[in-house]
Amino acid sequence: MGPRGLPRLLLVLLDCWASVNAQAGTTLVVTTEGLNSTEPAPTTPRPALSARPPGTPSVPGPSAGPRPTPVTDVAALCVCDLSPAQCDVNCCCDPDCSSVDFSVFSDCSVPVVMGDSQFCSQKAAIYSLNLTANPPQRIFKVVDQINPSIFCIHITNYKPALSFIDPEVPDENNFDKLMKTFHGFSLNAESDVSLTDKPDVPNTTKYEYGVLLQTSDSFLRFPSPLASSLCTDNNPAAFLMNQAVKCTRRINLEQCEEMEALRMAHYSSPNILRVPNSKTKVPITVQSTVIQSLNKTLTRLADTHVLEPVLVEEAGAVKVCTRVVLEVKYSLTYTEAGEVTKADLSLLLGTVSDAELPLQQKFEIHFVQQNTKPVPLSGNPGYVVGLPLAAGFQPHKGYPFGSVEKTMNRYGQFTILRSTAEQDCLAVEGIRTPVLFGYNMQSGCKLRLTSTITCPLVVEKVKSLLKGQGFPDYVASFGNSQAQDVLDWVPVHFITQAPHTKDVCQLPLALVIEVKWTKYGSLLNPQAKIVNVTANLISSSYPKTNSGKERTILISTAVTFVDVSAPAVAGFRARPTINAKLPFNFFFPFV
């Protein structure tokens, strides 16, 4: 495109601009509620600008061609009309609202109703209130809005794209056609895919998160529902992925003795490899077997021998199948090196009749690290009111880097002084009570002092009473914060307040703890999260006395929980943005 092509390009752009300005002068319809007339509002259209010399053929602009047909009538659309046959507050487009209702309206909650903003031209319904009229009236306008963007939709040539297409439901008439169209089904309750080929065997020397658990012949199968509620037996179990599922199984009671999924040996016979691709096998040990009768009574068997399903014919020619697997629970023990060291199995066997079909089975699998004890949580994830705060300490030398040192006694992590009936501080020394989330607490005791006791000794004693043996350095933000996740822990800000007086004993008398928390997450299920913890040690002047008499001081501790949640604001999902790049010569020859 040379310099001679520049005038033609300018003519095209000028003609497009003139067409858009000509469209901007459309007539808008104004309707006032309560009036019987509809008057067009006077508008002054701008003159169309034409830059073509005489004799130059016209270039078709964007106004040529049919306009997109509106999918919805914006004049009849009301997005805030939520109550049928009832006026919604501040909903100016609600047809159930009358002039009496308009008198209590403050504003229109939805002032403009329009379709897709990507069109170059579209209808828009504008609502407003005339509160000066008696009675108040609703003003309704339908205008043609012009999209100033160059990249807008001018003509819709694919109407199915304007709405969602309902999927065709298979029936006896169209089943063969759908089979040819989609080339069969991708999911099946009894899949023919075999896992014995090991197509995705990991080439690692240890198990990692998400790696499939290998057995001597394939993978450890964990039945799960996939496309439907039916059990899919070829679903593999993955390392460190705890699961608990329920699925149904359609069985023929006459053939219950032959079905592998109902047999106890089907779940206890596999041998798990200690690490991937190794020759060391870990057998599955049956820890408990519980029998459930037809009336739901449970009986635990003393031995753990493998039992087989048996078809029994009871009185009245009623057939039942006994020793059928109803629940399977795997418990796998692993090491930090990613090795499986132990596999336990707990089974629930039951009796099934035709009235209980289809059969529902439950499967669970969870992983436990070796030489560790499970620590109860104070919430998952947010704190639960009444459970103790999880606290930790600054890690000492030799402790793993980037983690918080945490004691196993969750009721001894963050404690305060406990009050007793005697109110004697020396008698309650060492007796502490845990700080419970959401509970404002206050405790105290009395300490008797004589002139023979030195000030440093008294200060050290009172601090020990208020802070305890170990005052925490961190508090967990959530009830399930892990010690290795340092960002999930809030530091405790310790502040000391004392009057600036010389030659006077500054004796700490109170410890005030303030815990600020907020609601975190979804509006439907907010979680409690701690955002700040402040411990304020308040001291007071203690003058010396030479009288020799005892003096009694009161020592107190207070814990206050403050909700600092911001007002909930409903959020909406943002529209996807188009990250498109133009060709490098798009603006040639201007740039």
Backbone torsions as a table, in degrees:
resi	resn	phi	psi	omega
1	MET	NA	110.6	-175.8
2	GLY	-92.3	-171.8	-179.8
3	PRO	-63.2	-27.0	-178.9
4	ARG	-67.9	-24.0	-179.9
5	GLY	-80.1	-6.9	-178.1
6	LEU	-65.2	-44.5	178.9
7	PRO	-59.9	-39.6	-180.0
8	ARG	-63.7	-41.6	179.7
9	LEU	-63.9	-39.2	177.9
10	LEU	-65.7	-37.4	178.6
11	LEU	-63.2	-39.7	-179.9
12	VAL	-64.7	-45.7	-179.3
13	LEU	-65.2	-40.6	179.9
14	LEU	-67.2	-37.6	179.8
15	ASP	-67.9	-37.8	176.5
16	CYS	-63.1	-40.3	-179.1
17	TRP	-67.5	-36.0	179.0
18	ALA	-68.6	-38.6	179.9
19	SER	-65.4	-41.1	179.3
20	VAL	-64.3	-40.1	179.5
21	ASN	-69.6	-30.4	177.4
22	ALA	-69.6	-34.1	179.2
23	GLN	-73.3	-25.1	-176.6
24	ALA	-66.4	-19.5	-178.2
25	GLY	-91.2	45.4	-179.3
26	THR	-83.1	162.4	179.7
27	THR	-87.0	129.9	177.8
28	LEU	-106.1	138.0	-176.3
29	VAL	-94.8	129.1	179.9
30	VAL	-114.5	125.5	179.0
31	THR	-123.8	129.0	178.6
32	THR	-106.2	127.3	-179.2
33	GLU	-61.4	129.4	178.5
34	GLY	99.2	-11.2	178.0
35	LEU	-101.1	154.3	-178.0
36	ASN	-104.2	13.3	-177.3
37	SER	-125.1	150.1	176.2
38	THR	-124.2	117.0	-175.0
39	GLU	-114.6	136.3	174.5
40	PRO	-75.4	133.6	177.9
41	ALA	-76.7	131.8	-177.1
42	PRO	-68.9	131.3	175.9
43	THR	-131.5	153.6	-179.9
44	THR	-112.1	102.5	-179.7
45	PRO	-68.8	144.1	177.8
46	ARG	-77.2	146.1	178.3
47	PRO	-68.9	139.2	179.3
48	ALA	-70.3	131.5	-178.2
49	LEU	-90.6	124.5	180.0
50	SER	-121.1	125.3	179.8
51	ALA	-107.9	12.4	-178.0
52	ARG	-83.1	131.8	172.3
53	PRO	-69.7	161.9	177.5
54	PRO	-60.2	137.3	178.8
55	GLY	90.2	-8.8	-180.0
56	THR	-82.2	129.2	179.5
57	PRO	-65.9	144.8	-177.7
58	SER	-74.3	145.1	177.6
59	VAL	-99.9	125.9	-178.0
60	PRO	-62.1	126.0	179.4
61	GLY	-93.8	-173.7	-177.0
62	PRO	-69.7	-14.0	179.6
63	SER	-77.2	-13.5	179.4
64	ALA	-72.7	143.3	178.1
65	GLY	98.2	165.8	-178.4
66	PRO	-72.7	149.0	175.5
67	ARG	-78.9	152.8	176.4
68	PRO	-64.1	135.4	178.5
69	THR	-74.2	126.2	-179.7
70	PRO	-62.4	137.5	178.8
71	VAL	-75.5	-38.5	-179.0
72	THR	-126.7	155.1	175.8
73	ASP	-90.5	108.5	-175.6
74	VAL	-65.2	-24.5	179.6
75	ALA	-70.2	-25.3	179.9
76	ALA	-102.3	0.9	-177.4
77	LEU	-94.7	133.0	178.8
78	CYS	-140.6	105.3	-174.0
79	VAL	-79.9	-16.7	-179.1
80	CYS	-99.5	3.3	178.1
81	ASP	-82.4	93.1	-174.0
82	LEU	-103.3	-21.2	-176.6
83	SER	-109.1	119.4	179.2
84	PRO	-70.3	139.4	177.7
85	ALA	55.8	31.6	-179.3
86	GLN	-151.9	141.3	-178.3
87	CYS	-78.2	128.5	176.1
88	ASP	-91.1	139.0	-175.1
89	VAL	-64.4	132.5	177.3
90	ASN	62.1	19.5	176.2
91	CYS	-99.8	95.4	-173.3
92	CYS	-71.8	-20.2	-179.2
93	CYS	-93.4	2.6	-178.9
94	ASP	-71.5	119.6	-179.3
95	PRO	-70.0	-13.5	-179.9
96	ASP	-83.1	-6.6	-177.7
97	CYS	-86.6	142.2	179.5
98	SER	-114.9	-177.2	179.8
99	SER	-64.8	-31.4	177.4
100	VAL	-65.8	-37.8	178.0
101	ASP	-68.7	-35.9	-179.4
102	PHE	-64.0	-26.1	-177.1
103	SER	-67.5	-21.0	179.0
104	VAL	-103.0	1.6	177.7
105	PHE	-75.5	142.5	174.5
106	SER	-95.6	-33.3	-179.1
107	ASP	-169.8	171.4	176.7
108	CYS	-88.4	119.8	-179.8
109	SER	-66.3	-32.2	176.4
110	VAL	-124.6	92.3	-176.1
111	PRO	-76.8	-25.9	-176.0
112	VAL	-130.5	130.6	175.6
113	VAL	-120.9	122.5	-178.3
114	MET	-145.6	169.6	-179.8
115	GLY	-88.6	-135.1	-178.4
116	ASP	-77.1	124.3	-178.4
117	SER	-74.4	-2.9	-179.5
118	GLN	-83.4	-11.6	179.4
119	PHE	-73.8	151.0	178.7
120	CYS	-71.4	-31.7	178.8
121	SER	-144.6	135.3	-179.2
122	GLN	-158.6	163.0	177.8
123	LYS	-83.0	147.0	177.2
124	ALA	-140.0	132.5	177.5
125	ALA	-98.5	124.8	-177.0
126	ILE	-115.1	128.3	-178.2
127	TYR	-117.0	142.4	175.0
128	SER	-153.3	171.9	-177.5
129	LEU	-120.9	139.6	172.5
130	ASN	-107.5	90.1	-175.8
131	LEU	-79.2	-11.4	178.9
132	THR	-80.1	-20.0	179.6
133	ALA	-73.8	158.5	179.3
134	ASN	-128.1	105.4	1.5
135	PRO	-78.5	165.8	179.0
136	PRO	-57.9	147.8	-176.0
137	GLN	-124.8	156.8	176.1
138	ARG	-102.1	130.3	179.4
139	ILE	-104.2	126.2	-175.3
140	PHE	-124.1	129.7	-179.8
141	LYS	-129.1	140.8	171.6
142	VAL	-118.8	116.1	-175.4
143	VAL	-123.3	160.4	173.3
144	ASP	-97.8	116.8	179.3
145	GLN	-99.2	137.6	-179.6
146	ILE	-106.4	129.1	178.0
147	ASN	-82.3	117.3	-177.7
148	PRO	-73.2	-10.2	-177.3
149	SER	-71.3	143.5	176.8
150	ILE	-70.9	-35.5	-177.4
151	PHE	-93.0	84.4	179.2
152	CYS	-134.2	164.0	-179.0
153	ILE	-85.9	118.6	-177.6
154	HIS	-99.5	-46.0	-178.3
155	ILE	-128.2	132.2	177.0
156	THR	-97.7	107.2	-177.9
157	ASN	-106.0	5.5	176.9
158	TYR	-133.6	88.0	-174.0
159	LYS	-64.2	-34.6	179.2
160	PRO	-60.8	-19.9	-179.8
161	ALA	-74.0	-11.3	-177.9
162	LEU	-84.1	-4.6	-179.0
163	SER	-152.3	162.3	177.5
164	PHE	-79.5	136.7	-179.2
165	ILE	-92.7	126.0	177.4
166	ASP	-67.5	129.8	179.5
167	PRO	-65.5	147.1	-179.9
168	GLU	-76.9	121.1	-178.4
169	VAL	-82.1	127.6	-180.0
170	PRO	-64.9	136.7	172.1
171	ASP	-142.2	-172.1	-175.6
172	GLU	-70.4	-16.7	-178.3
173	ASN	-89.2	-36.4	-175.1
174	ASN	-110.5	8.7	-175.7
175	PHE	-63.9	-45.2	-178.7
176	ASP	-64.4	-36.7	179.7
177	LYS	-66.8	-40.7	179.0
178	LEU	-68.6	-33.6	177.6
179	MET	-62.6	-39.3	178.9
180	LYS	-73.7	-33.0	-177.6
181	THR	-70.9	-45.8	-174.5
182	PHE	-100.9	5.7	175.0
183	HIS	56.1	46.5	175.8
184	GLY	89.1	-170.9	-177.5
185	PHE	-105.4	147.2	179.5
186	SER	-93.6	-20.9	-179.4
187	LEU	-123.3	145.9	-177.4
188	ASN	-147.5	145.0	178.1
189	ALA	-64.9	-39.0	176.0
190	GLU	-116.4	84.7	-173.6
191	SER	-70.3	145.8	177.1
192	ASP	-90.8	0.1	-179.4
193	VAL	-73.3	129.7	-179.1
194	SER	-99.6	137.9	178.6
195	LEU	-94.7	3.3	-176.7
196	THR	-74.5	-17.4	-179.2
197	ASP	-76.2	-17.9	179.9
198	LYS	53.4	62.5	-176.7
199	PRO	-70.8	-28.0	-174.5
200	ASP	-120.3	46.0	-179.7
201	VAL	-71.2	122.2	-178.5
202	PRO	-71.4	141.0	179.7
203	ASN	-98.1	68.3	-179.2
204	THR	-130.9	163.3	180.0
205	THR	-101.1	5.2	178.2
206	LYS	-154.3	159.6	176.0
207	TYR	-78.7	136.5	174.5
208	GLU	-121.4	167.6	-176.9
209	TYR	-58.7	127.8	177.4
210	GLY	88.9	-8.4	179.2
211	VAL	-73.6	136.5	-178.2
212	LEU	-67.4	139.3	178.9
213	LEU	-78.0	121.1	-177.2
214	GLN	-90.3	145.6	172.3
215	THR	-116.8	-178.1	-176.7
216	SER	-66.5	-24.1	-178.8
217	ASP	-115.4	-26.7	-179.3
218	SER	-160.4	-115.8	179.1
219	PHE	-127.6	158.9	176.7
220	LEU	-73.4	116.5	-177.3
221	ARG	-83.4	136.1	179.7
222	PHE	-129.9	97.9	-176.7
223	PRO	-57.2	136.0	-178.4
224	SER	-149.9	154.8	172.4
225	PRO	-80.6	134.0	180.0
226	LEU	-113.5	-89.0	-177.8
227	ALA	-73.2	-25.9	-179.8
228	SER	-141.8	-167.5	179.5
229	SER	-81.2	-2.6	179.9
230	LEU	-73.6	147.0	-178.9
231	CYS	-73.5	133.6	172.7
232	THR	-110.4	112.2	-170.2
233	ASP	-76.8	-21.5	-174.7
234	ASN	-90.1	16.6	176.3
235	ASN	-77.7	122.8	-177.2
236	PRO	-83.6	151.4	174.5
237	ALA	-87.4	145.2	-177.2
238	ALA	-116.7	150.9	-176.4
239	PHE	-67.4	133.2	176.9
240	LEU	64.3	17.6	177.3
241	MET	-108.4	95.2	179.0
242	ASN	-69.7	134.9	-178.1
243	GLN	-139.6	151.1	173.5
244	ALA	-148.5	110.7	-173.7
245	VAL	-131.3	160.1	172.3
246	LYS	-128.2	140.6	178.3
247	CYS	-149.6	160.2	-179.2
248	THR	-106.4	155.8	-178.4
249	ARG	-137.6	126.9	177.0
250	ARG	-89.3	118.7	-175.6
251	ILE	-130.1	158.7	171.1
252	ASN	-101.0	117.3	-174.3
253	LEU	-59.8	-29.0	179.6
254	GLU	-67.5	-24.4	-175.9
255	GLN	-110.6	21.8	-176.6
256	CYS	-66.0	-27.8	-179.8
257	GLU	-71.9	-17.1	-176.4
258	GLU	-101.4	-11.1	-176.8
259	MET	-81.3	125.0	-178.1
260	GLU	-66.9	-35.2	-176.1
261	ALA	-68.8	-13.2	179.1
262	LEU	-100.5	-2.6	-175.3
263	ARG	-96.0	143.8	179.8
264	MET	-67.6	-36.0	-178.2
265	ALA	-67.2	-23.0	-179.7
266	HIS	-64.1	-28.7	-177.5
267	TYR	-102.4	-18.5	-178.1
268	SER	-101.8	-13.2	-175.1
269	SER	-80.5	-29.8	-176.7
270	PRO	-63.3	148.1	175.1
271	ASN	-111.5	119.3	-178.2
272	ILE	-83.4	137.4	177.1
273	LEU	-73.8	137.7	-177.4
274	ARG	-60.3	-44.3	172.5
275	VAL	-134.9	160.4	-179.4
276	PRO	-58.1	138.9	174.7
277	ASN	63.0	25.5	178.7
278	SER	-101.9	170.4	178.3
279	LYS	-100.8	-6.0	178.7
280	THR	-82.8	125.1	-175.7
281	LYS	-109.7	143.9	176.4
282	VAL	-113.8	110.6	-179.0
283	PRO	-73.1	154.0	176.7
284	ILE	-88.5	121.2	-177.2
285	THR	-100.9	127.3	177.9
286	VAL	-79.6	114.6	-178.6
287	GLN	-87.8	-37.9	-178.8
288	SER	-151.2	147.2	176.1
289	THR	-132.9	121.2	-178.5
290	VAL	-116.2	134.4	179.8
291	ILE	-104.1	131.2	177.3
292	GLN	-114.0	127.4	-179.0
293	SER	-87.0	-178.4	179.9
294	LEU	-66.8	-30.1	178.3
295	ASN	-90.6	17.8	173.0
296	LYS	71.0	15.8	174.2
297	THR	-79.1	143.5	-175.9
298	LEU	-111.1	139.5	178.2
299	THR	-137.1	123.7	179.3
300	ARG	-90.7	129.5	-178.9
301	LEU	-80.4	145.1	-180.0
302	ALA	-72.0	-38.4	179.6
303	ASP	-101.6	169.7	-177.9
304	THR	-121.9	36.0	177.7
305	HIS	-68.4	153.4	-179.8
306	VAL	-74.3	127.2	-179.8
307	LEU	-110.9	149.5	-179.1
308	GLU	-112.2	148.9	176.4
309	PRO	-63.9	143.4	-178.6
310	VAL	-132.2	131.5	176.5
311	LEU	-89.3	120.5	-175.9
312	VAL	-121.0	140.2	177.0
313	GLU	-106.5	112.3	-178.9
314	GLU	-88.6	-177.9	-179.5
315	ALA	-63.8	141.4	-178.3
316	GLY	86.7	18.0	178.1
317	ALA	59.4	30.0	177.7
318	VAL	-96.4	123.2	-178.0
319	LYS	-98.8	136.1	175.5
320	VAL	-131.5	155.4	177.5
321	CYS	-114.2	121.2	-177.9
322	THR	-100.1	164.1	178.4
323	ARG	59.6	37.6	177.7
324	VAL	-90.3	137.0	-178.8
325	VAL	-71.5	121.1	177.6
326	LEU	-106.8	-39.3	-179.9
327	GLU	-134.8	142.1	178.8
328	VAL	-131.5	127.3	179.5
329	LYS	-128.7	115.3	175.8
330	TYR	-97.1	139.9	173.4
331	SER	-131.9	110.1	-175.2
332	LEU	-108.2	130.8	177.5
333	THR	-101.5	133.5	-177.3
334	TYR	-133.7	165.4	178.9
335	THR	-107.4	171.8	177.2
336	GLU	-65.4	-22.9	-179.8
337	ALA	-80.4	2.4	179.3
338	GLY	79.8	34.1	179.4
339	GLU	-113.8	137.9	174.8
340	VAL	-87.1	119.8	-175.8
341	THR	-106.8	-21.2	-175.9
342	LYS	-154.6	144.0	178.5
343	ALA	-135.3	115.3	179.6
344	ASP	-109.2	151.9	-177.5
345	LEU	-137.2	131.8	174.3
346	SER	-121.6	133.7	-173.3
347	LEU	-126.0	146.9	170.6
348	LEU	-119.5	113.7	178.9
349	LEU	-103.6	143.6	-177.7
350	GLY	-142.4	176.5	178.3
351	THR	-107.0	131.7	-173.9
352	VAL	-122.3	135.6	174.2
353	SER	-118.3	176.0	-179.9
354	ASP	-63.0	-27.2	-178.4
355	ALA	-70.7	-18.6	-177.5
356	GLU	-101.3	11.2	178.7
357	LEU	-92.7	146.0	0.1
358	PRO	-69.3	151.7	-174.5
359	LEU	-79.5	136.0	175.3
360	GLN	-105.7	128.6	179.2
361	GLN	-118.9	152.7	-179.9
362	LYS	-125.2	134.9	-177.8
363	PHE	-131.1	136.0	178.8
364	GLU	-136.1	147.8	173.5
365	ILE	-148.2	131.2	177.0
366	HIS	-143.3	157.1	-173.6
367	PHE	-116.9	138.8	-179.8
368	VAL	-126.9	128.1	178.9
369	GLN	-76.3	142.1	-176.6
370	GLN	-68.7	142.5	177.2
371	ASN	61.2	32.9	174.8
372	THR	-130.1	150.1	177.9
373	LYS	-110.6	134.9	178.4
374	PRO	-67.5	132.9	179.9
375	VAL	-100.8	124.7	178.0
376	PRO	-61.8	145.0	-178.8
377	LEU	-94.1	158.0	174.9
378	SER	-100.4	13.3	179.8
379	GLY	156.5	160.8	-179.6
380	ASN	-150.0	95.4	-3.0
381	PRO	-89.0	-31.7	-174.6
382	GLY	-73.8	158.7	-179.7
383	TYR	-65.8	147.5	174.6
384	VAL	-105.2	134.1	-178.2
385	VAL	-61.3	129.9	179.4
386	GLY	99.8	-10.5	177.5
387	LEU	-95.3	151.1	-174.3
388	PRO	-70.2	153.2	175.8
389	LEU	-71.6	137.1	175.0
390	ALA	-86.4	123.2	-176.6
391	ALA	-129.2	161.2	-179.5
392	GLY	-146.5	176.6	-175.3
393	PHE	-126.4	161.0	175.9
394	GLN	-62.0	126.9	-176.5
395	PRO	-64.2	137.9	178.9
396	HIS	-87.1	-179.4	-177.7
397	LYS	-66.1	132.8	-179.1
398	GLY	95.7	-10.2	178.4
399	TYR	-81.7	150.2	-178.1
400	PRO	-55.8	137.2	-178.2
401	PHE	-70.3	144.1	177.6
402	GLY	75.0	31.9	179.0
403	SER	-143.1	170.5	-179.4
404	VAL	-112.6	135.3	178.0
405	GLU	-78.4	124.5	-172.8
406	LYS	-130.7	133.0	178.4
407	THR	-81.4	156.6	-179.1
408	MET	-77.7	-21.9	-180.0
409	ASN	-84.5	99.8	-175.3
410	ARG	-71.9	-19.8	176.2
411	TYR	-85.1	0.6	178.2
412	GLY	-120.9	15.7	-177.8
413	GLN	-84.4	-42.9	179.8
414	PHE	-134.4	106.5	-174.8
415	THR	-129.5	162.7	175.1
416	ILE	-132.6	172.8	-179.6
417	LEU	-64.9	137.4	179.6
418	ARG	-99.3	135.9	178.2
419	SER	-83.0	144.5	177.1
420	THR	-127.8	170.5	-179.5
421	ALA	-68.2	-30.6	-178.2
422	GLU	-76.3	-24.9	-179.2
423	GLN	59.9	30.1	-179.8
424	ASP	-103.1	118.6	-177.4
425	CYS	-65.6	-35.9	-179.4
426	LEU	-70.1	-28.0	-179.6
427	ALA	-78.2	-28.2	-176.7
428	VAL	-99.0	10.4	-179.2
429	GLU	-62.6	126.5	-179.2
430	GLY	92.0	-11.3	177.7
431	ILE	-92.1	115.8	-176.0
432	ARG	-123.7	161.8	175.7
433	THR	-129.1	139.3	-177.1
434	PRO	-72.6	152.0	175.2
435	VAL	-83.5	118.5	-177.7
436	LEU	-99.2	137.0	-176.2
437	PHE	-64.8	132.9	176.6
438	GLY	85.0	-6.2	-178.7
439	TYR	-104.5	116.1	171.7
440	ASN	-74.8	126.9	-172.6
441	MET	-127.2	152.5	176.0
442	GLN	-149.3	133.5	-179.8
443	SER	-144.2	165.1	-179.9
444	GLY	-172.7	173.2	178.3
445	CYS	-157.8	172.5	-179.5
446	LYS	-114.1	140.1	-179.6
447	LEU	-124.7	126.5	-179.8
448	ARG	-95.6	129.4	-176.9
449	LEU	-125.2	146.5	174.5
450	THR	-119.4	169.9	-177.7
451	SER	-71.8	-14.8	-179.3
452	THR	-78.3	-15.4	-179.3
453	ILE	-85.7	130.5	-178.5
454	THR	-77.6	157.3	-177.6
455	CYS	-64.4	-48.1	-179.5
456	PRO	-58.2	-36.0	179.9
457	LEU	-67.5	-40.6	179.0
458	VAL	-66.5	-42.3	-179.5
459	VAL	-61.3	-44.6	-179.6
460	GLU	-65.3	-37.1	-179.8
461	LYS	-68.7	-43.1	-178.8
462	VAL	-68.0	-40.0	177.1
463	LYS	-61.5	-38.7	177.5
464	SER	-64.9	-36.3	178.2
465	LEU	-69.3	-40.3	-176.5
466	LEU	-75.9	-44.0	-174.2
467	LYS	-91.5	-21.7	-176.5
468	GLY	82.0	-172.2	-178.2
469	GLN	-70.3	-37.8	-179.7
470	GLY	-141.0	106.3	178.3
471	PHE	-85.9	130.8	-172.5
472	PRO	-68.5	153.4	175.5
473	ASP	-96.7	-23.4	-177.4
474	TYR	-136.3	154.8	172.6
475	VAL	-129.3	136.6	-177.8
476	ALA	-68.8	136.4	177.8
477	SER	-67.3	-39.7	-179.5
478	PHE	-117.6	164.6	-179.7
479	GLY	-72.0	-16.3	-180.0
480	ASN	-116.1	22.4	-179.9
481	SER	-63.7	133.2	179.7
482	GLN	-89.2	153.0	-176.2
483	ALA	-64.8	-29.7	-177.8
484	GLN	-80.8	-11.9	178.8
485	ASP	-94.8	88.3	-174.0
486	VAL	-65.8	-31.6	-178.4
487	LEU	-70.0	-13.3	177.5
488	ASP	-91.7	15.8	-179.0
489	TRP	-124.2	138.8	-178.1
490	VAL	-105.1	128.2	178.1
491	PRO	-70.2	145.9	177.5
492	VAL	-88.1	119.3	179.8
493	HIS	-87.6	111.2	-177.3
494	PHE	-98.6	120.8	-177.2
495	ILE	-120.7	136.4	177.6
496	THR	-113.6	123.7	179.2
497	GLN	-112.7	125.5	180.0
498	ALA	-150.0	141.6	177.2
499	PRO	-69.1	144.2	-178.3
500	HIS	-85.1	83.9	178.8
501	THR	-128.2	128.7	-178.1
502	LYS	-84.5	151.5	174.4
503	ASP	58.6	27.5	176.9
504	VAL	-128.4	137.7	-179.2
505	CYS	-70.7	122.4	178.5
506	GLN	-94.3	103.2	-173.3
507	LEU	-103.0	121.0	176.5
508	PRO	-68.4	130.7	-177.0
509	LEU	-118.1	-20.6	-175.5
510	ALA	-148.4	147.4	174.0
511	LEU	-124.2	112.6	-177.7
512	VAL	-108.4	119.5	-177.8
513	ILE	-111.1	126.4	178.5
514	GLU	-118.9	123.5	-179.3
515	VAL	-113.5	116.6	177.4
516	LYS	-99.0	131.2	-179.2
517	TRP	-136.6	163.0	-177.3
518	THR	-141.3	160.7	175.1
519	LYS	-86.5	128.7	-171.9
520	TYR	-125.4	137.1	174.2
521	GLY	105.2	-149.8	-173.9
522	SER	-70.8	151.0	176.6
523	LEU	-68.1	-26.9	-178.9
524	LEU	-75.1	-33.4	-178.5
525	ASN	-141.7	71.7	-178.3
526	PRO	-69.5	146.6	-179.7
527	GLN	-111.2	141.7	-179.6
528	ALA	-80.2	125.9	-178.6
529	LYS	-129.8	129.4	177.0
530	ILE	-83.2	128.9	-177.0
531	VAL	-113.3	-19.0	-178.4
532	ASN	-160.1	140.0	177.0
533	VAL	-133.4	126.9	179.8
534	THR	-127.5	129.8	176.2
535	ALA	-114.5	117.4	-174.9
536	ASN	-111.6	113.5	178.3
537	LEU	-94.6	112.8	-175.0
538	ILE	-100.6	125.7	179.3
539	SER	-112.9	158.7	179.5
540	SER	-138.9	156.7	-179.2
541	SER	-72.7	135.4	180.0
542	TYR	-123.1	97.3	-177.0
543	PRO	-72.1	150.6	178.9
544	LYS	-76.7	146.4	178.3
545	THR	-126.2	141.8	179.1
546	ASN	-107.6	8.6	-176.6
547	SER	-74.5	-22.2	-178.9
548	GLY	83.7	-4.1	178.5
549	LYS	-80.8	156.6	176.9
550	GLU	-77.8	146.3	175.0
551	ARG	-121.3	141.2	-178.7
552	THR	-110.8	127.5	177.1
553	ILE	-117.9	150.5	-179.3
554	LEU	-103.1	125.7	178.3
555	ILE	-111.0	131.2	-175.4
556	SER	-136.3	156.6	176.1
557	THR	-134.4	137.3	-179.9
558	ALA	-135.9	140.7	176.9
559	VAL	-125.4	128.4	-178.9
560	THR	-128.3	133.4	175.9
561	PHE	-105.3	127.6	-176.5
562	VAL	-119.2	124.4	177.2
563	ASP	-85.4	114.6	-178.5
564	VAL	-109.6	24.3	-178.7
565	SER	-64.8	136.9	175.0
566	ALA	-78.3	155.7	177.6
567	PRO	-56.4	136.3	-177.1
568	ALA	-67.4	131.4	178.1
569	VAL	-121.0	123.5	-179.8
570	ALA	-68.6	129.0	179.3
571	GLY	-105.6	148.4	-180.0
572	PHE	-119.7	147.2	-179.2
573	ARG	-67.0	131.0	-178.1
574	ALA	-73.3	147.2	177.0
575	ARG	-67.8	145.0	179.6
576	PRO	-66.4	140.7	178.7
577	THR	-96.9	146.9	-179.8
578	ILE	-97.2	114.2	179.6
579	ASN	-99.1	74.3	-176.9
580	ALA	-108.9	144.0	179.3
581	LYS	-113.6	136.1	178.6
582	LEU	-79.1	154.7	175.6
583	PRO	-60.1	153.2	-174.7
584	PHE	-63.9	-24.5	-179.3
585	ASN	-105.7	27.3	-176.0
586	PHE	-66.5	-37.8	-177.2
587	PHE	-97.8	15.7	175.5
588	PHE	-66.6	136.9	6.7
589	PRO	-99.1	18.6	-177.5
590	PHE	-72.2	-34.4	-177.4
591	VAL	-117.8	NA	NA
